[in-house]
Amino acid sequence: MCGIVGYVGPRDVRSLLIGGLRLLEYRGYDSAGIALACATELRHTKRAGRLANLETALAAVPASETPEAAGMAHTRWATHGAPTDTNAHPHFDEAGAIAVIHNGIIENHAELRIALEARGHRFNTEVDTEVIAHLIEESYQGDLREAFEKSVGQLKGQWALLAMHRDEPGRIVAARREAPLAVGLGKGEQFIASDPVAILEYTNQIVFLRDGDLVDVKVDGITFYDASGAVFSPRPETLTWSPETAQKDGYAHFFRKEIDEQPRTLKAALAGRVSGTTIRLPELDTAGIDVANLRTVEFIACGSAYYATLAAAALAESLLGIPVRCTVASEFRYAPPRLDARTLVIAISQSGETADTLGAVRAARAAGAIVLGIVNAAGSTLTREATVSVMLQAGPEISVAATKSYTSQALVAEVVALDLARLAGRLDPTTEAEWARDLANVPELATAALAASESLPAIAAKYHGSTGYTFISRGPGSATALEGALKLKELSYLHAEAYPAGELKHGPISLLGPTHPVVAILLEGPTRTKLESNIMESRARSAPILAIATEGIDTRSLADDVVVIPAARQEIASLIAAIPLQRFAYEMALLEGADIDQPKNLAKSVTVE
Ligand code: G6P
């Protein structure tokens, strides 16, 4: 979850690393630090709090007399030790000759620390990472790579790890295990980052490291070692993400910018997959899954990605005629269903690095299941561990809270459900053509939903100050209610819960009243009239009603405020309805003065369980 960026080369190291950290701050933001290789010393600055604190501190540090040859920087999401200046990375040996930055958890740090202390080492922090600097110090005999390799061999846990030595200024060594790390190849300069967005401005030639890989990075080239210690020469991938997509483009917040990107990202999600009267995922065509012979389908995901599975799973079950379940990934492994070669596990993850999702995927694969990944981040671990991956093609999402990735996940998951049905011989050409036509409209519907959302600043101002918010819907809209409530909680820290509307009367209705509104996602479909009754029940308890309703529904006697989105089949309308709810959360967060792109306590990519 922490962000890492490293550089060896002639550019201004400080500003390059700080620029990279800015793009990675979404990964973790409770403290940040930097280590710079100057001629005869390893300088460092660390600060608790946001990156701005580190920048201010660095501005006060005089430039070194000779240009810095290399450097590495880190933005932290605390696991061991409070977010203080001292606990920020990098961590050092006692002499300050070896600097280490780390994303992950060293599971055997306590025993390593006891042994190191017994051998006379004195520790400066409680942080697990510090043991690594001491281990390197013990093994160091003039060659950082050798000492690093020996030290990494003693670790248990997960890591993306970088180390530098004072006596070898133009060198960074790095290793990866179960935490993302990529290197960027340049001419006369080299880059390392936990997410390539940090270095895309300089190179799009990226090698995503595999578990067990170790790299020795020097200005004139990178030597790659695999888990057995053998040297290998990987072919870099050419990333097509433009660096501009990781910029705010005049928006005050990435969250707001990413809301507005949705017509384009939804179009990209359909490109090459839905055209005319056909639905075809080339990835599934070649995957060789015997869909007609599947016994069950299991969707797994976390957070917003989990909510994105819900409507698609119901669709898949109705089309395929076999049981389809959705399980949050953190629960899946500990109460697994029957898994075998006739189980298709569909894992959805924006980052492709969420530890709980990857853990569930590994358990599923070990039991012989087929794993289909629906992923946004190219080169991520999930793309490598899944049997087959379908990419969202949404471009980098920087805001911690998901927006465009959510709608793309929900859409692509539905396309997957439809294409599986086609492969199983359960989607007749007429139904396929109707769906293809409706799916092709989705980007246009998103544009209309954005336009309708322009009323939300005024609506949010009216509802602001309520004691709590209950989101309700039925059918596919229930997933949207969950996502809408999650967005409001994440961004504004206001209390919101989502309920299937029929459940209101079994408890949450007692909360409702003039200061506790209901947000209803009212879509045309078989349960509309039932939902309307539930809204009336809420009104009867004096709850103000904000409805996100599809065009054509008469809401006059139902709602105090309405955002009208275009009419569409409910599986599609439900994902479009998320757009005004994202905007609602955004406007509420503005009114609350909350930190929208980096809500407190959260991280974009949760790489610990
Ligand atoms: C974090 C993020 C959420 C995201 C979830 C799953 O909690 O803050 O926005 O939905 O992780 O992330 P994934 O990358 O697996 O989609």
Residues whose N, C-alpha, C, O or C-beta is under 5 A from the ligand:
A	BS01	G6P	C302 G303 S304 A305 I348 S349 Q350 S351 G352 T354 V400 A401 A402 L602 A603 K604 V606
